Amino acid sequence: MESETQAASDNGTIAAPESTPETGPANVDPAAAAALAAEELATARALAEERLNELAYARAEIENVRKRAQRIADERLSHGRKQLLGKFLPVLDNLQRSLAFDDSEALRGGLQATLKGFESLLASEQIVAVETVGKPFDPHVAEAIGTRESAEHDDDIVLEEAQRGYRLGEELLRPALVFVAKRVPPADA
C-alpha cells in the first residue's frame, strides 16, 4: 500500500481514498446517488403498495370467513330448532285430542298419552328424569324445599318430589324440588 501511495505522489496525482462501509464511496456523483435513491424509494413504495393490497385482501377474506361461519351456525341452529319443535307437534296433537273427551276416564287416558309423548320426546333428546324419591337427599341433583316428619324413614331421605329434576346426558338440566324426612321417634317408644 505504501508503494502505491508513493508511486501516485511521484506521478503528481493524488490517489482517491478507498471506500469503506462507514463512509461510502468517496467519489459519488450526486445525480447518480439521487437517481439510485429515487429508484430504491420507488421500489419500496411498490413493495409497500403490494403489501397494503395483500393486507386488504386478507382482511376481506377474514371477514368473508366470519360471515360464512355465522351463516352456517345460524342455519344449523335454525335446523336444530325446527327439528326439536317438530317433535312437540304430536304431543300437542295428543293434548288437543284429550280435551275433546267429555268423560274423565278418556281425559285421563289422553293426558297419559300426552305425558308419555313428552317423556318419549325428552328421552330422544337424551333428557332423563333424576330419580330421588326413597333415596338419600343429594344436593347435587335436588333442592330441599321442606321437611316432613316420619317415623318410618331416616333423616334426609327424599319422601316426595314437588317438581321432577332432569339431566341432559351427565349434566344437570334442572334440579328436583323435594321434601325430605325428619325422623321422629315412634309414638309407642
GUTI-712011 format. One record per atom (N, C-alpha, C): residue number from 1; residue in one letter; atom name; z, x, y. Coordinates in steps of 0.05 Angstrom, whole numbers. Layout:
<pakes>
PAKE   nr  rest  atom       Z       X       Y
PAKE  NUM     A    CA       Z       X       Y
...
</pakes>
This chain:
<pakes>
PAKE   nr  rest  atom       Z       X       Y
PAKE    1     M     N       0      17     -23
PAKE    1     M    CA       0       0       0
PAKE    1     M     C       0      18      25
PAKE    2     E     N      15      38      24
PAKE    2     E    CA      17      56      47
PAKE    2     E     C     -10      69      52
PAKE    3     S     N     -25      76      32
PAKE    3     S    CA     -51      89      35
PAKE    3     S     C     -71      70      47
PAKE    4     E     N     -69      43      41
PAKE    4     E    CA     -87      24      52
PAKE    4     E     C     -82      21      82
PAKE    5     T     N     -56      20      89
PAKE    5     T    CA     -49      17     117
PAKE    5     T     C     -58      42     133
PAKE    6     Q     N     -55      64     120
PAKE    6     Q    CA     -63      90     133
PAKE    6     Q     C     -93      90     137
PAKE    7     A     N    -108      81     116
PAKE    7     A    CA    -137      81     118
PAKE    7     A     C    -146      62     139
PAKE    8     A     N    -133      39     141
PAKE    8     A    CA    -141      19     161
PAKE    8     A     C    -136      30     189
PAKE    9     S     N    -115      44     193
PAKE    9     S    CA    -110      54     220
PAKE    9     S     C    -128      77     226
PAKE   10     D     N    -138      91     206
PAKE   10     D    CA    -157     113     211
PAKE   10     D     C    -184     102     220
PAKE   11     N     N    -191      78     211
PAKE   11     N    CA    -216      66     218
PAKE   11     N     C    -215      54     246
PAKE   12     G     N    -190      50     256
PAKE   12     G    CA    -187      39     282
PAKE   12     G     C    -184       9     282
PAKE   13     T     N    -182      -3     258
PAKE   13     T    CA    -178     -32     256
PAKE   13     T     C    -149     -37     246
PAKE   14     I     N    -140     -59     253
PAKE   14     I    CA    -113     -66     244
PAKE   14     I     C    -116     -85     221
PAKE   15     A     N    -102     -80     199
PAKE   15     A    CA    -104     -97     175
PAKE   15     A     C     -87    -123     180
PAKE   16     A     N     -97    -145     170
PAKE   16     A    CA     -83    -171     173
PAKE   16     A     C     -59    -171     155
PAKE   17     P     N     -37    -181     164
PAKE   17     P    CA     -14    -183     147
PAKE   17     P     C     -19    -201     123
PAKE   18     E     N      -6    -195     102
PAKE   18     E    CA     -11    -211      77
PAKE   18     E     C       2    -239      80
PAKE   19     S     N     -10    -258      66
PAKE   19     S    CA       0    -285      67
PAKE   19     S     C      24    -287      48
PAKE   20     T     N      45    -301      55
PAKE   20     T    CA      68    -306      38
PAKE   20     T     C      72    -336      37
PAKE   21     P     N      86    -345      17
PAKE   21     P    CA      91    -374      15
PAKE   21     P     C     108    -384      38
PAKE   22     E     N     125    -368      49
PAKE   22     E    CA     143    -377      71
PAKE   22     E     C     127    -379      97
PAKE   23     T     N     109    -361     102
PAKE   23     T    CA      96    -361     128
PAKE   23     T     C      68    -373     127
PAKE   24     G     N      56    -376     103
PAKE   24     G    CA      30    -388     101
PAKE   24     G     C       9    -368     108
PAKE   25     P     N     -17    -375     108
PAKE   25     P    CA     -38    -356     114
PAKE   25     P     C     -36    -347     143
PAKE   26     A     N     -42    -322     147
PAKE   26     A    CA     -39    -310     174
PAKE   26     A     C     -63    -318     191
PAKE   27     N     N     -86    -318     181
PAKE   27     N    CA    -110    -325     198
PAKE   27     N     C    -121    -352     189
PAKE   28     V     N    -109    -373     199
PAKE   28     V    CA    -118    -400     192
PAKE   28     V     C    -131    -412     217
PAKE   29     D     N    -154    -424     211
PAKE   29     D    CA    -168    -437     232
PAKE   29     D     C    -154    -464     238
PAKE   30     P     N    -146    -470     262
PAKE   30     P    CA    -132    -495     268
PAKE   30     P     C    -149    -519     261
PAKE   31     A     N    -175    -518     265
PAKE   31     A    CA    -192    -541     259
PAKE   31     A     C    -193    -546     229
PAKE   32     A     N    -193    -524     213
PAKE   32     A    CA    -194    -526     184
PAKE   32     A     C    -167    -538     175
PAKE   33     A     N    -145    -528     187
PAKE   33     A    CA    -118    -538     179
PAKE   33     A     C    -116    -568     185
PAKE   34     A     N    -126    -576     208
PAKE   34     A    CA    -125    -604     216
PAKE   34     A     C    -142    -621     197
PAKE   35     A     N    -165    -611     190
PAKE   35     A    CA    -182    -625     171
PAKE   35     A     C    -168    -628     143
PAKE   36     L     N    -155    -606     135
PAKE   36     L    CA    -141    -606     109
PAKE   36     L     C    -118    -626     110
PAKE   37     A     N    -103    -626     132
PAKE   37     A    CA     -80    -645     136
PAKE   37     A     C     -90    -674     136
PAKE   38     A     N    -113    -678     150
PAKE   38     A    CA    -124    -705     151
PAKE   38     A     C    -133    -715     123
PAKE   39     E     N    -144    -696     108
PAKE   39     E    CA    -153    -703      81
PAKE   39     E     C    -129    -710      63
PAKE   40     E     N    -108    -693      66
PAKE   40     E    CA     -84    -698      50
PAKE   40     E     C     -71    -725      58
PAKE   41     L     N     -71    -730      84
PAKE   41     L    CA     -60    -755      94
PAKE   41     L     C     -76    -779      84
PAKE   42     A     N    -102    -777      84
PAKE   42     A    CA    -119    -798      74
PAKE   42     A     C    -114    -803      44
PAKE   43     T     N    -111    -781      29
PAKE   43     T    CA    -105    -783       0
PAKE   43     T     C     -78    -796      -4
PAKE   44     A     N     -58    -789      11
PAKE   44     A    CA     -31    -800       9
PAKE   44     A     C     -31    -830      16
PAKE   45     R     N     -47    -837      38
PAKE   45     R    CA     -49    -865      45
PAKE   45     R     C     -62    -881      23
PAKE   46     A     N     -83    -871      11
PAKE   46     A    CA     -97    -885     -10
PAKE   46     A     C     -79    -888     -34
PAKE   47     L     N     -63    -868     -41
PAKE   47     L    CA     -44    -870     -63
PAKE   47     L     C     -22    -890     -56
PAKE   48     A     N     -12    -890     -32
PAKE   48     A    CA       8    -909     -24
PAKE   48     A     C      -3    -938     -25
PAKE   49     E     N     -28    -942     -16
PAKE   49     E    CA     -41    -968     -17
PAKE   49     E     C     -44    -977     -46
PAKE   50     E     N     -52    -959     -64
PAKE   50     E    CA     -55    -965     -92
PAKE   50     E     C     -28    -973    -104
PAKE   51     R     N      -7    -958     -98
PAKE   51     R    CA      20    -964    -108
PAKE   51     R     C      30    -991     -97
PAKE   52     L     N      24    -997     -72
PAKE   52     L    CA      32   -1022     -60
PAKE   52     L     C      18   -1045     -74
PAKE   53     N     N      -8   -1042     -80
PAKE   53     N    CA     -23   -1063     -94
PAKE   53     N     C     -11   -1066    -123
PAKE   54     E     N      -4   -1044    -136
PAKE   54     E    CA       8   -1046    -163
PAKE   54     E     C      35   -1061    -162
PAKE   55     L     N      50   -1055    -141
PAKE   55     L    CA      76   -1068    -137
PAKE   55     L     C      72   -1098    -133
PAKE   56     A     N      54   -1105    -116
PAKE   56     A    CA      48   -1134    -111
PAKE   56     A     C      39   -1148    -137
PAKE   57     Y     N      22   -1135    -152
PAKE   57     Y    CA      13   -1146    -177
PAKE   57     Y     C      36   -1149    -197
PAKE   58     A     N      54   -1129    -198
PAKE   58     A    CA      77   -1130    -216
PAKE   58     A     C      96   -1153    -208
PAKE   59     R     N     100   -1156    -182
PAKE   59     R    CA     117   -1178    -172
PAKE   59     R     C     105   -1205    -179
PAKE   60     A     N      79   -1208    -175
PAKE   60     A    CA      66   -1233    -182
PAKE   60     A     C      68   -1238    -212
PAKE   61     E     N      65   -1218    -228
PAKE   61     E    CA      66   -1221    -257
PAKE   61     E     C      95   -1229    -265
PAKE   62     I     N     115   -1217    -253
PAKE   62     I    CA     143   -1225    -259
PAKE   62     I     C     148   -1254    -252
PAKE   63     E     N     138   -1262    -229
PAKE   63     E    CA     141   -1290    -220
PAKE   63     E     C     127   -1309    -239
PAKE   64     N     N     103   -1302    -249
PAKE   64     N    CA      89   -1318    -268
PAKE   64     N     C     104   -1320    -294
PAKE   65     V     N     115   -1298    -304
PAKE   65     V    CA     131   -1298    -329
PAKE   65     V     C     156   -1316    -325
PAKE   66     R     N     169   -1314    -302
PAKE   66     R    CA     193   -1330    -297
PAKE   66     R     C     185   -1360    -297
PAKE   67     K     N     164   -1367    -284
PAKE   67     K    CA     155   -1395    -283
PAKE   67     K     C     147   -1405    -311
PAKE   68     R     N     133   -1388    -326
PAKE   68     R    CA     125   -1396    -353
PAKE   68     R     C     150   -1400    -371
PAKE   69     A     N     169   -1382    -369
PAKE   69     A    CA     194   -1384    -385
PAKE   69     A     C     209   -1410    -377
PAKE   70     Q     N     210   -1416    -352
PAKE   70     Q    CA     224   -1440    -343
PAKE   70     Q     C     210   -1465    -353
PAKE   71     R     N     183   -1465    -352
PAKE   71     R    CA     167   -1488    -362
PAKE   71     R     C     172   -1492    -392
PAKE   72     I     N     172   -1470    -407
PAKE   72     I    CA     176   -1471    -436
PAKE   72     I     C     204   -1482    -442
PAKE   73     A     N     224   -1472    -427
PAKE   73     A    CA     252   -1482    -431
PAKE   73     A     C     254   -1511    -424
PAKE   74     D     N     241   -1520    -403
PAKE   74     D    CA     242   -1548    -395
PAKE   74     D     C     228   -1565    -416
PAKE   75     E     N     206   -1556    -427
PAKE   75     E    CA     192   -1571    -448
PAKE   75     E     C     209   -1573    -473
PAKE   76     R     N     222   -1552    -481
PAKE   76     R    CA     239   -1552    -505
PAKE   76     R     C     263   -1571    -501
PAKE   77     L     N     274   -1570    -477
PAKE   77     L    CA     297   -1587    -471
PAKE   77     L     C     288   -1617    -472
PAKE   78     S     N     266   -1622    -460
PAKE   78     S    CA     255   -1650    -460
PAKE   78     S     C     249   -1659    -488
PAKE   79     H     N     237   -1642    -504
PAKE   79     H    CA     230   -1649    -532
PAKE   79     H     C     256   -1654    -548
PAKE   80     G     N     275   -1636    -545
PAKE   80     G    CA     301   -1640    -560
PAKE   80     G     C     315   -1665    -551
PAKE   81     R     N     315   -1670    -525
PAKE   81     R    CA     328   -1694    -515
PAKE   81     R     C     314   -1719    -526
PAKE   82     K     N     288   -1719    -526
PAKE   82     K    CA     272   -1741    -536
PAKE   82     K     C     279   -1746    -566
PAKE   83     Q     N     280   -1724    -581
PAKE   83     Q    CA     287   -1727    -610
PAKE   83     Q     C     315   -1739    -614
PAKE   84     L     N     334   -1728    -599
PAKE   84     L    CA     362   -1737    -602
PAKE   84     L     C     365   -1767    -594
PAKE   85     L     N     353   -1773    -571
PAKE   85     L    CA     356   -1801    -561
PAKE   85     L     C     341   -1820    -580
PAKE   86     G     N     319   -1811    -591
PAKE   86     G    CA     304   -1828    -610
PAKE   86     G     C     321   -1835    -635
PAKE   87     K     N     339   -1817    -642
PAKE   87     K    CA     357   -1822    -665
PAKE   87     K     C     377   -1844    -659
PAKE   88     F     N     382   -1850    -634
PAKE   88     F    CA     401   -1871    -627
PAKE   88     F     C     389   -1899    -629
PAKE   89     L     N     363   -1900    -628
PAKE   89     L    CA     350   -1927    -628
PAKE   89     L     C     355   -1944    -652
PAKE   90     P     N     355   -1933    -677
PAKE   90     P    CA     362   -1950    -700
PAKE   90     P     C     391   -1960    -699
PAKE   91     V     N     408   -1943    -688
PAKE   91     V    CA     436   -1951    -686
PAKE   91     V     C     438   -1974    -665
PAKE   92     L     N     424   -1972    -644
PAKE   92     L    CA     423   -1993    -624
PAKE   92     L     C     412   -2019    -636
PAKE   93     D     N     391   -2016    -652
PAKE   93     D    CA     380   -2040    -666
PAKE   93     D     C     401   -2054    -683
PAKE   94     N     N     416   -2038    -698
PAKE   94     N    CA     437   -2049    -716
PAKE   94     N     C     458   -2064    -699
PAKE   95     L     N     465   -2053    -676
PAKE   95     L    CA     485   -2065    -659
PAKE   95     L     C     474   -2092    -648
PAKE   96     Q     N     449   -2092    -640
PAKE   96     Q    CA     437   -2116    -630
PAKE   96     Q     C     435   -2138    -652
PAKE   97     R     N     429   -2130    -676
PAKE   97     R    CA     428   -2149    -699
PAKE   97     R     C     456   -2160    -705
PAKE   98     S     N     476   -2143    -703
PAKE   98     S    CA     503   -2152    -708
PAKE   98     S     C     513   -2172    -688
PAKE   99     L     N     503   -2171    -664
PAKE   99     L    CA     511   -2191    -643
PAKE   99     L     C     497   -2218    -648
PAKE  100     A     N     476   -2218    -664
PAKE  100     A    CA     462   -2243    -669
PAKE  100     A     C     477   -2261    -689
PAKE  101     F     N     496   -2251    -704
PAKE  101     F    CA     510   -2266    -723
PAKE  101     F     C     533   -2282    -710
PAKE  102     D     N     537   -2306    -720
PAKE  102     D    CA     559   -2323    -709
PAKE  102     D     C     585   -2319    -725
PAKE  103     D     N     583   -2317    -751
PAKE  103     D    CA     607   -2315    -767
PAKE  103     D     C     618   -2286    -766
PAKE  104     S     N     644   -2284    -769
PAKE  104     S    CA     657   -2259    -765
PAKE  104     S     C     652   -2239    -788
PAKE  105     E     N     647   -2249    -813
PAKE  105     E    CA     641   -2231    -835
PAKE  105     E     C     614   -2217    -831
PAKE  106     A     N     594   -2232    -822
PAKE  106     A    CA     568   -2219    -816
PAKE  106     A     C     570   -2200    -793
PAKE  107     L     N     586   -2208    -773
PAKE  107     L    CA     590   -2190    -750
PAKE  107     L     C     603   -2164    -758
PAKE  108     R     N     623   -2167    -776
PAKE  108     R    CA     637   -2143    -786
PAKE  108     R     C     618   -2125    -801
PAKE  109     G     N     601   -2137    -818
PAKE  109     G    CA     581   -2122    -833
PAKE  109     G     C     561   -2108    -814
PAKE  110     G     N     553   -2122    -793
PAKE  110     G    CA     535   -2109    -774
PAKE  110     G     C     548   -2086    -759
PAKE  111     L     N     573   -2089    -752
PAKE  111     L    CA     587   -2068    -739
PAKE  111     L     C     592   -2044    -757
PAKE  112     Q     N     597   -2050    -783
PAKE  112     Q    CA     600   -2028    -802
PAKE  112     Q     C     574   -2013    -806
PAKE  113     A     N     552   -2028    -806
PAKE  113     A    CA     525   -2015    -808
PAKE  113     A     C     520   -1997    -783
PAKE  114     T     N     528   -2007    -760
PAKE  114     T    CA     525   -1992    -735
PAKE  114     T     C     542   -1966    -737
PAKE  115     L     N     567   -1969    -746
PAKE  115     L    CA     584   -1946    -748
PAKE  115     L     C     572   -1925    -767
PAKE  116     K     N     563   -1935    -790
PAKE  116     K    CA     550   -1916    -809
PAKE  116     K     C     526   -1903    -797
PAKE  117     G     N     511   -1918    -781
PAKE  117     G    CA     487   -1906    -768
PAKE  117     G     C     495   -1884    -749
PAKE  118     F     N     516   -1889    -733
PAKE  118     F    CA     526   -1868    -715
PAKE  118     F     C     536   -1844    -730
PAKE  119     E     N     551   -1849    -751
PAKE  119     E    CA     562   -1827    -767
PAKE  119     E     C     539   -1810    -779
PAKE  120     S     N     519   -1824    -789
PAKE  120     S    CA     495   -1811    -800
PAKE  120     S     C     481   -1794    -779
PAKE  121     L     N     477   -1806    -756
PAKE  121     L    CA     464   -1792    -734
PAKE  121     L     C     480   -1767    -726
PAKE  122     L     N     506   -1769    -724
PAKE  122     L    CA     522   -1746    -717
PAKE  122     L     C     521   -1725    -739
PAKE  123     A     N     522   -1733    -764
PAKE  123     A    CA     520   -1714    -786
PAKE  123     A     C     493   -1699    -786
PAKE  124     S     N     472   -1713    -778
PAKE  124     S    CA     446   -1700    -777
PAKE  124     S     C     445   -1679    -755
PAKE  125     E     N     463   -1680    -736
PAKE  125     E    CA     465   -1660    -715
PAKE  125     E     C     488   -1640    -720
PAKE  126     Q     N     497   -1639    -745
PAKE  126     Q    CA     519   -1622    -753
PAKE  126     Q     C     545   -1627    -738
PAKE  127     I     N     550   -1652    -731
PAKE  127     I    CA     575   -1660    -719
PAKE  127     I     C     591   -1674    -740
PAKE  128     V     N     615   -1664    -745
PAKE  128     V    CA     633   -1675    -765
PAKE  128     V     C     660   -1682    -753
PAKE  129     A     N     672   -1702    -764
PAKE  129     A    CA     699   -1711    -755
PAKE  129     A     C     720   -1691    -764
PAKE  130     V     N     740   -1687    -748
PAKE  130     V    CA     762   -1669    -754
PAKE  130     V     C     783   -1687    -769
PAKE  131     E     N     790   -1679    -793
PAKE  131     E    CA     810   -1694    -808
PAKE  131     E     C     838   -1685    -800
PAKE  132     T     N     854   -1704    -790
PAKE  132     T    CA     881   -1697    -781
PAKE  132     T     C     903   -1713    -793
PAKE  133     V     N     898   -1738    -800
PAKE  133     V    CA     919   -1757    -810
PAKE  133     V     C     930   -1747    -836
PAKE  134     G     N     957   -1745    -837
PAKE  134     G    CA     971   -1736    -861
PAKE  134     G     C     974   -1706    -863
PAKE  135     K     N     963   -1692    -844
PAKE  135     K    CA     964   -1663    -844
PAKE  135     K     C     983   -1653    -822
PAKE  136     P     N     993   -1628    -824
PAKE  136     P    CA    1009   -1617    -802
PAKE  136     P     C     994   -1616    -776
PAKE  137     F     N    1007   -1621    -754
PAKE  137     F    CA     994   -1621    -728
PAKE  137     F     C     983   -1593    -722
PAKE  138     D     N     958   -1591    -714
PAKE  138     D    CA     945   -1566    -707
PAKE  138     D     C     935   -1568    -678
PAKE  139     P     N     948   -1553    -659
PAKE  139     P    CA     940   -1556    -631
PAKE  139     P     C     912   -1545    -625
PAKE  140     H     N     900   -1531    -645
PAKE  140     H    CA     872   -1521    -641
PAKE  140     H     C     852   -1543    -644
PAKE  141     V     N     859   -1565    -657
PAKE  141     V    CA     839   -1586    -662
PAKE  141     V     C     849   -1614    -653
PAKE  142     A     N     874   -1615    -643
PAKE  142     A    CA     885   -1641    -635
PAKE  142     A     C     904   -1638    -612
PAKE  143     E     N     907   -1661    -597
PAKE  143     E    CA     926   -1662    -576
PAKE  143     E     C     946   -1685    -583
PAKE  144     A     N     971   -1678    -583
PAKE  144     A    CA     992   -1699    -589
PAKE  144     A     C     996   -1715    -564
PAKE  145     I     N     993   -1742    -567
PAKE  145     I    CA     997   -1759    -543
PAKE  145     I     C    1023   -1775    -546
PAKE  146     G     N    1037   -1771    -569
PAKE  146     G    CA    1062   -1785    -573
PAKE  146     G     C    1074   -1778    -600
PAKE  147     T     N    1099   -1787    -603
PAKE  147     T    CA    1112   -1783    -629
PAKE  147     T     C    1120   -1811    -639
PAKE  148     R     N    1124   -1812    -665
PAKE  148     R    CA    1133   -1836    -678
PAKE  148     R     C    1156   -1828    -698
PAKE  149     E     N    1177   -1842    -697
PAKE  149     E    CA    1199   -1837    -715
PAKE  149     E     C    1191   -1844    -744
PAKE  150     S     N    1198   -1827    -763
PAKE  150     S    CA    1190   -1832    -791
PAKE  150     S     C    1211   -1820    -809
PAKE  151     A     N    1220   -1836    -829
PAKE  151     A    CA    1238   -1826    -849
PAKE  151     A     C    1223   -1814    -872
PAKE  152     E     N    1198   -1821    -875
PAKE  152     E    CA    1182   -1813    -898
PAKE  152     E     C    1167   -1786    -893
PAKE  153     H     N    1163   -1779    -869
PAKE  153     H    CA    1146   -1755    -862
PAKE  153     H     C    1163   -1733    -849
PAKE  154     D     N    1155   -1708    -854
PAKE  154     D    CA    1168   -1686    -840
PAKE  154     D     C    1159   -1686    -811
PAKE  155     D     N    1173   -1670    -795
PAKE  155     D    CA    1166   -1666    -767
PAKE  155     D     C    1138   -1655    -764
PAKE  156     D     N    1124   -1664    -744
PAKE  156     D    CA    1097   -1654    -736
PAKE  156     D     C    1075   -1660    -756
PAKE  157     I     N    1078   -1680    -773
PAKE  157     I    CA    1057   -1690    -790
PAKE  157     I     C    1042   -1711    -774
PAKE  158     V     N    1016   -1710    -774
PAKE  158     V    CA    1000   -1729    -759
PAKE  158     V     C    1001   -1756    -773
PAKE  159     L     N    1010   -1776    -759
PAKE  159     L    CA    1012   -1803    -771
PAKE  159     L     C     988   -1821    -765
PAKE  160     E     N     977   -1818    -741
PAKE  160     E    CA     956   -1836    -732
PAKE  160     E     C     938   -1822    -711
PAKE  161     E     N     913   -1829    -712
PAKE  161     E    CA     894   -1819    -692
PAKE  161     E     C     888   -1842    -672
PAKE  162     A     N     892   -1836    -647
PAKE  162     A    CA     885   -1855    -626
PAKE  162     A     C     855   -1851    -620
PAKE  163     Q     N     846   -1827    -623
PAKE  163     Q    CA     817   -1821    -619
PAKE  163     Q     C     810   -1798    -637
PAKE  164     R     N     788   -1801    -652
PAKE  164     R    CA     780   -1781    -671
PAKE  164     R     C     768   -1756    -657
PAKE  165     G     N     774   -1733    -668
PAKE  165     G    CA     762   -1708    -658
PAKE  165     G     C     737   -1700    -674
PAKE  166     Y     N     720   -1684    -662
PAKE  166     Y    CA     695   -1676    -675
PAKE  166     Y     C     690   -1647    -671
PAKE  167     R     N     676   -1635    -690
PAKE  167     R    CA     666   -1608    -689
PAKE  167     R     C     636   -1608    -689
PAKE  168     L     N     625   -1589    -675
PAKE  168     L    CA     596   -1583    -676
PAKE  168     L     C     594   -1556    -690
PAKE  169     G     N     587   -1557    -716
PAKE  169     G    CA     588   -1533    -732
PAKE  169     G     C     617   -1524    -734
PAKE  170     E     N     623   -1499    -726
PAKE  170     E    CA     650   -1489    -726
PAKE  170     E     C     664   -1492    -699
PAKE  171     E     N     649   -1501    -679
PAKE  171     E    CA     660   -1504    -652
PAKE  171     E     C     672   -1532    -648
PAKE  172     L     N     695   -1533    -635
PAKE  172     L    CA     708   -1559    -630
PAKE  172     L     C     693   -1573    -607
PAKE  173     L     N     683   -1597    -613
PAKE  173     L    CA     668   -1612    -593
PAKE  173     L     C     687   -1629    -576
PAKE  174     R     N     707   -1641    -590
PAKE  174     R    CA     727   -1657    -577
PAKE  174     R     C     752   -1658    -594
PAKE  175     P     N     775   -1652    -582
PAKE  175     P    CA     800   -1653    -598
PAKE  175     P     C     808   -1682    -605
PAKE  176     A     N     822   -1685    -627
PAKE  176     A    CA     832   -1712    -634
PAKE  176     A     C     857   -1717    -618
PAKE  177     L     N     861   -1742    -611
PAKE  177     L    CA     886   -1751    -597
PAKE  177     L     C     903   -1765    -618
PAKE  178     V     N     927   -1754    -623
PAKE  178     V    CA     943   -1762    -646
PAKE  178     V     C     972   -1768    -639
PAKE  179     F     N     984   -1783    -657
PAKE  179     F    CA    1013   -1788    -657
PAKE  179     F     C    1025   -1772    -680
PAKE  180     V     N    1046   -1758    -674
PAKE  180     V    CA    1058   -1741    -695
PAKE  180     V     C    1086   -1752    -703
PAKE  181     A     N    1095   -1745    -727
PAKE  181     A    CA    1120   -1755    -737
PAKE  181     A     C    1143   -1739    -725
PAKE  182     K     N    1165   -1754    -720
PAKE  182     K    CA    1190   -1743    -712
PAKE  182     K     C    1210   -1753    -733
PAKE  183     R     N    1219   -1734    -750
PAKE  183     R    CA    1235   -1742    -773
PAKE  183     R     C    1262   -1753    -764
PAKE  184     V     N    1269   -1775    -776
PAKE  184     V    CA    1296   -1786    -772
PAKE  184     V     C    1309   -1789    -800
PAKE  185     P     N    1335   -1785    -801
PAKE  185     P    CA    1348   -1787    -827
PAKE  185     P     C    1346   -1816    -838
PAKE  186     P     N    1344   -1818    -864
PAKE  186     P    CA    1342   -1845    -877
PAKE  186     P     C    1367   -1861    -869
PAKE  187     A     N    1365   -1887    -867
PAKE  187     A    CA    1387   -1905    -858
PAKE  187     A     C    1411   -1904    -877
PAKE  188     D     N    1406   -1900    -903
PAKE  188     D    CA    1428   -1901    -922
PAKE  188     D     C    1441   -1874    -926
PAKE  189     A     N    1435   -1854    -910
PAKE  189     A    CA    1447   -1827    -913
PAKE  189     A     C    1473   -1825    -899
</pakes>
